């Protein structure tokens, strides 16, 4: 029986591929990757003689042909996804296809663009007493959204939002965020191609978000972060406070000292 590994390549930089992902790419008979989303450097791990298929122009039916061949010839396929396959990875339809064909499969997690964007900004997205939740979402453009998952509804929580795949219509996005209750001065950041050589970062208040994105000419491959945590600082976590006890450390004074 053939097998498919759905491997998260990380946000862009080839050295953010996991060790497990690199090992499985090196064991694969066929490597499927999308040049438009995945850095070519990850292909350095492919073994000599492996078949490498560039999938940017392939619909699911094109990938199906590869999986059918894998099932018939007992091949191992490394299907490389950008970021982490579980986030906007069009993954479930491929898993269903593997099960239909009798192929074994495994998901290999990758570094999400969310983590890479926060690292590029030098920010913690969950700040004590400011924001302890992160909402990951997108605008409804070509892919419709469930009715209760609109940008204004999520914005009403006032916490950190990470908005994927939504840079093409920044004016509408800004209006929806304001309509949901974020104040105009709410800090925002736009991280274009996090961890790639041409990475760019924009930081601005919400009232300037659409104009800044438009002037930068950013329309895709950008993660938009919104929320008070982006500007917060000076607050200590209880975890490292000397008056906080946990199973590995007693608070100062608890043992009589």
MOKA-V924583 format. One record per helix or strand of 3 or more residues. SS is the DSSP state (H for helix, E for strand). FROM is the first residue (numbers start at 1). TO is the last residue. Records with the same first field share a line. If there is no record, write none. Layout:
SS = FROM-TO / FROM-TO
//
This chain:
E = 3-8 / 30-33 / 51-54 / 76-81 / 104-108 / 134-138 / 160-164 / 187-192 / 200-205 / 222-226
H = 14-16 / 19-27 / 40-45 / 60-73 / 92-101 / 113-121 / 151-155 / 170-180 / 206-216 / 228-231 / 238-240
//
